[in-house]
Amino acid sequence: MSKVVILGAVRTPIGAIAGALSSMQARELATFAIGKAIEAAGVEPEAIHYTCMGWVMQDGRSPNLAKVAGEFAGIPNTTPGTTFHENCASGAAAIHSLSRRIILGEVDVGVAGGVESMSNIPRYLYTGRTSKQLYGDMTLVDGIMGALMDVNVGKKGELMGLLTERLVEKYGVTREEQDEVAFNSHKNALAAWDGGYFADYVVPVPVPQRRGDPVLFEKDEGPKPITMELLAKQKPYFKPDGGTVTGMNSSSINDAAAALVLASEDAAARLGKEGLARLVAWNNVGVPRELMGEGAFKVIPGLLERAGKTLDEIDYFELNEAFAAVLAAAFHDLPGLDKDRCNQWGSGVSLGHPVGCTGARQVVDMVHQLRRRGGKLGVTTRCVGGGIGSGELIEAL
């Protein structure tokens, strides 16, 4: 079976909700990232045989965004595309699917990635389609709640932060441990930006303005210089009485896109490309939806087994900080997972968590982290609403 090679990997800077990217729809962000990934790979758009994109908060303004965004990026309209919804793993699901197509010989070069514009999530009117709802007032529902809660936990649904409080109790995670994870996330992300590590592949986005020239958005809006003292002052947000999860040790709500050009080894050789990295293995596991956070570390043993590797052979890990408690619990569950190898360029708490983009963003960042820091093997994982763990093992070339 063919091996999967990563020829190009880019992402946009991550915008805050109602921030720098809020005027751009998901399709526009996806188009931009796809075009820049193709450019970074040094291939022609005509070489792309399939486009896969993850997008969680899908709506009717961009049906099958992957196909349409690919066309707007210059990929021929004869190239098919598929859009994926796997909650926080949607961008990763796109990578996994394209990789399978390459391994099976269906495709030899394609684009995979993820996008989310959480600033543009619609408000919905769920009523109005039955005879009993012909008249009367109706209530709009904020669609963003679909990304922030699991409606299938309990009688009325439960916010992800409350599910994380369950994780905290199960693994004995302290408030101080969570705040330390959050502190290190911001510190590491800022250090990576200051060191210029993001500069060569985080592509500035020209944001159209009502008047005048576009404004260039160049840097993640999330990472900030914070202190442990500031973190300690924050009140529990989801469980005011006795809780430990705060707004500052949780991920934020964001807009961004990321994309990668994947190819078979034979296709890479034919194109004269060595590639940046190889996708060695990927894995998904199911976990109880009430403890969805543990998916980020429960996926690791099976992933390593598939790749024939051990925990101590991995140079760097990124376990997405949907909440700081996720990484803190991972340290309890996997004693060999040491802090100096984890989230060294930040993660969800600092960089942000544009849900459909995150899985692809993590892979993009890991590819470049390995190459920048002289590492060989990297693992990226994430927890997923509904009770899934998703992850990849990447080898730098």
N, C-alpha and C positions, 0 to 999 in steps of 0.2 A: 504494500500500500504506500502511496505517496506521502511524503512528509509535508507539513504545512509551514511555509516560510512567510514571514512578515516583511514586506518590501517597503512599506511606508506607514507611519503612525503619527497622527496629529490630533490635537484637540483645540477648541476655543478656550479662552479664559472663561472662568465660571462666574456668571453674574448673579447678584442677589435678586430675590423677588422684588419686582418693581424697580429694579436697578438698571444697569447700563444696557442689558440686552432685552429689556422687557418690551420694546417696540417691535421686536422681530419674532415672527411666528416660527413654530418648530420646523416647518418645511424650509424656510429661509436659512435657519441655522444648519440644518442637515445638508442642504445644498452646498453651503460654504465649506463645511468640514470635508465632505466627500471630494469636492474639487481640490482642496488643499492636500488631502491624502494622496490623490492621484499625482499631483504635482510633486510631492515629496518623494514618491516612489520612482519618479522619473519614467513613467509609462504614459502611453496615449490613452485617452478615454475609450477609444475603440477596442483596447485590449481587455476591458472589463466585461466579463461574461455573466455576472450576477451581482445584484446589490441586496444586502440584508441590513436592515436597520431596526434597532429597538426603540420603542416609544410607548410609554405607559399611558399617559393621559390623552389617548387618541380621541379625535373628534372629526366631524364631517367636513372640516375645511381642507383636510389633506388625506383623503382616502388612499390607502397603500402608499404612504409617504416614501418608502424606500424606492419604489419604481419611479415616482414623480421627481423626487429630489435628485435621483441619479441622472435623469434626463436633463434637468435644469443645470446640472454640473457638467454636462457635455457628453454623458454616456449615451450611446445610440439608443433610439427607442425600441430597437429589436432586442435589447438586453432586458431580461425579466428582473423582478425584484420582489422581496417579501418583507413585510413589517411584522415585528415580533412584540408580544406583550407577555412578559414573565415578571411583572412587577419590578423590583429593584435589580433583577438580573436580566432585564430585557436586552441591553446592549451586549451582554455576554452571550445571551441566547443567540443573537445574530451572528456572533463570532463562531460559536459552536456549530451552528447550522451550516454556515458557509464552509467551515473546515470539513464537515462530513461530506459535503458535495465535492470538495477537492479530493479527499481521500478516496471516494467512490469513483472518481474519474469523470463525474458529470460536468465539472467546471475546472478550469486550470488557473484562472485569475479572477478575482472578485473584490468587492468592497464590503466591509462589515463595520458596523458602528452603532452608535446610539445617540438619541437626542431627547431633550425635554425643555419645554418652555413653560415652567410652572406659573410664570406671570400671566400666561394667556390661557390657563385652564378655564373653561366656560362655567357658568352657573346654569343648572339644568331645571327644567320643569318636567317632572316625571309623570304628572297626571294629565288627563285630557284625552284618553283613548277608549273610554268605555261609556256606556249609556248613562251610568250613574254620575259621570263627571262632565255633563254637558254645560252646566251653569255653575256660577259661584266663584269665589276667590280661590286662587291657587298659589302655592308657595314655591319660590325658587330655592333650589338646593345648591350650595357651593360645591362644585365638583372637586375642589382641592382636598376635600375630606376623604375622597377615595384613595388618595395617596397617604393620608395621615392616620387612617384607622383600618382595622379589620372588622368588617360588618358582621362576620360570622363567628365572632367570639362573644359569648354571653347573649342576652336577650336583645340588646340594643346596639351591639358592636362595642369595640374598645379601641381607644387610641393606642398607637404603636408605643408611645411612651409608657403607658400603663402595662403593656405586655412586657416591656423592658424591666419594669419594677418586679415582675414575676421572675425574670432572669436573675436579677440582683439577689433576690431571696434564695433562689435555688443554689447559686454558686457562691453565696456569702461575699459578694462584692461590696466593698465599703464606698462611702461617698468620696473619701480621700483618694482611693484608687481611680475612680472615675475622673475626678478633677485633675489628677496627674496625667492621665491619658489625654484629656482635653488640652492641658497646658503644653504637653510635648507635641501634640498635633499642630498647634499654632506656631510653636517655636520652630519645629522642623520645616513646616511649609514656608515660613518667612526666611529661614536660612537657605532653603533651596532657591527661592526667588532672588535673594541677595547674592547668592553664589552664581547666578546666571544659568542654573541647571535647566530651567523651564524655557529659556529664551529661544532656543533653536527649533522648538517643535510646538510650542503653544502659539498659535497663529493669531495675530491681532485681527479683530473684526471691525470693518468699517460700518458703523451704525448710521443708517440714513437719518437725516434731520428734516424737519418741515421746511426749514430755510437754510441755505448755505450748504457747504460741503459736509460729507459724512464725518463723524467723529470716530477716531480710532480707539477701540476698547482693547487694552493690551495686557491687563493683569487681573488675576483672580481678585474678586472683591471681598472674599471671606477672611483670609488670614490676618490676624491682628496681634499686636504686642499686648498680651494679657499676663496677669500674675496669678499665683495660687491664692493670694489674699482676695483678689476680685472674684475668683471662682468660688471661694468659700462663702462669700457673702450672698450668693444666689440662693433663692428659695426654691424648694421642690416645685416643679411646675405641674406635673401630672397627678401627683399624689401628695397634696399639701400636708397631710398628717402622717409623718413618718417616712415619707418618700426620700429618694436620693437623686432622682433624675431631674436636672435643671435645664433651662433653656440654653445655658452656655456649655453644658457637657452633652448636648444633643446636636445632631447635624442641622443644617439650615435648609431653606427652601430656595431652589435655584434654577437657573437657565444655562444650558450649555449643549455642545455637541462634540462628538469625538468620532474618528473614522480611521480604519486601517485598510491597506491593500494587502490581501493574502494571495498566495500563489503556491502551486505545487513546486517541488524542487526542480522538476524538468522544465516547467514554464519559466522559473526564475533563471535557470541556466540559458534557456533560449533567448530570454530578454537581456542576458548579460548582467544580471543583478545577483549580487551575493546575498542580499537581505540583511535586515537588522537583527532578527531573532527567529526562533522556531517555536511554534506552539507544540509542546511535547504531549500534553494531556489536558483533559478537562473532566469535570465531574459535577454531578448534582445529587443531593440527598434530600429526603423528606424529614422534617422534624415537626413536633406538635405546633400548630399555629399559635397557641398560647405562649410558646417559647420561641418564636420565630428567630430571635436574635442568635440563638445557638447554632443556627445553620452556618454562620460564617466560620465556625471552627470545627463543627461536626463533619464538614465536607472535606477537611484536610487529610485525615488518615486514608480514606479511599482514593483521593487524588494522588497521594504519594505512592500508594500501592500500585495504581495504574501505571505510574511512571517508573516504578522500580527504584524509588528514591526514599531516603529517610529524612526526618526533620532536620538533622544536623548538617545535611548536605545543601540545604537551601540558604542562599546568601541573603536574600531579602524577602520579606512578606509585606503585603498590604491587606489587612482585614478591614473592610470598610467600616468606618465609625458612623453607622446610622445613629448609634448612641455610643458614647465612650464606654459604657458598661459592657458592650459587646466584646471589645478588645480586652477589657479587664477580666471578664469571665473566661476568655480564651486562655489567659495566663494561668487561671486556676485549673482548667480542664486539660491543658497540654503543658506540663511542666518544662519541657524542653524548648518551648517557644519563648525566647528571651527578648527583652524590650529593645535591645540595641539593634535588632534585625527587623523590627516591625515599624511600619508607617513612618519611615525615615524622611519622606517628603510630604508628610501630612496625610490627611484623609477626610472623611465626611464632616467631622466637627469643624475643621479649619477650612478646607478647600470648598466644601459644600457637597450636597447630594442631589443633583438633578436626576431624578430617579431612573428614567429611561436611558440616560447617558452614562451613569456611574460605572457599570460593568466594563464598557468599552474604554472609558476614561482611565480606569485602573490598569487595564492591559497596556494602553498607550504609555502611561507614566512609568510602568514597570519596565517596559522595553528600554526606555531611555535611561532609567535609573541604573539598570544593570550595565549598560554601555558606558555611562558617565563614571560609574564608581568601580568599574572593573570586576563586576560580579558575573557569575555564570548562570545561576539558576534563581528564578524568582517565582513566588506564588502570590496570586491575587484571589481573594474570596470576598463574598458578601452574604449577608442574611437577606431573606426575601419574605415579604408579607404573604401570609397564607401557609407558611411553614416549609421553606426550602432553603438549602444551602447550595451555593454555586461557586465554582472556582476553576482556576487554570494554573498550569505550570509552564513557565516560559524559559527558554534557553537562549542566551545571547550568542550571536554569531560574530 
